[in-house]
Amino acid sequence: MYRMYRDKNIVQGKPGKIKQSGGSIRASTEFGLSSSAAAVIRRAFEPAYIHRDGKAVSRSTQQVYRSLRNSLTGSIGQRDLHDANLQDIVGMDFNGSSPLSEVLQISHSVRRNEEGNLEVTLGRFNPREDVKKAAGYPKRASRYRIRLMAVAFDFRQQYLEYLDIKDLDFRQTQIMEAQTISLNAQADPSCIVMLSMSLLMYDQVGHTGEYVLLNTKGFSPCAIIAAYQSPEPAELTTEPISLSKEAYPGRYTKMQEMGYDGNRLLRKLEKTHRLKPKEVKDKLMAPSPKFPQLGKKHSFNELPKFKE
């Protein structure tokens, strides 16, 4: 095929199809699943972080992918976030230009009690000393808000639920003593529960007395500070639930369909790479390779070769 480029006649060949191996297809499926799950998490916590940085997409996808790779259950191509090591997600910053752990210098610990609720213990906090200035830091802030948000995720039934949100407001000159905050985090046993903490900053408009949010894309500290695995996850083959006021009268307004694509990717992989009955029989009936006798010299060319 010929084409013109900058007054030159160029011969261009038609690109051939690249045949991927089963392993590379499973790996690409898992990365696509990670990308979709990370997008769900980012959208869910948007009311907490308000502004994310431009690298949040790749950073969150890599963290979800790492949590899958460190899974102790399920194999590649047959697992999702309900099999993952969620500790790899704890510490996920939604705004890399203002990491929460660097900006908000406050000690904290999270505990989930027997009822399934979260108890967040915060240390003593002095805004003038414990908020570290970073690039994009507002020139002036007269009020601060620490926001805690708990969200439940069921990736197999494809819904999320906002469980609770607590805001702690105080003035710049006010010192917050150490305290424990309780959040309702009782969720269905099939759900993963994640908790975020963020710092919001405000200043007062002189003429009206209103408070204006000062967070920007360059400064909006927020991170996931705790994540709990689902104790009884649904089956991978479970269909998405149908949300309605009748089915969930007390929870409907807090529930959302998550727009998750991971289940479709896993079904597609299982369908296209399922072995036919004859292929399974051939693999089971294949003769075992003959190994050389012990103590006898052999060349490497004589050693048995294995096929995948």
HUMOQUI-V241324 format. One record per helix or strand of 3 or more residues. SS is the DSSP state (H for helix, E for strand). FROM is the first residue (numbers start at 0). LEN is the number of residues. Records with the same first field share a line. If there is no record, write none. Layout:
BEGIN
SS=FROM-LEN / FROM-LEN
END
This chain:
BEGIN
E=1-4 / 7-4 / 107-5 / 117-5 / 142-12 / 158-13 / 178-5 / 191-13 / 210-3 / 221-7 / 254-3
H=21-23 / 45-4 / 55-14 / 80-3 / 85-3 / 95-3 / 99-4 / 126-4 / 251-3 / 261-11 / 276-9 / 299-3
END
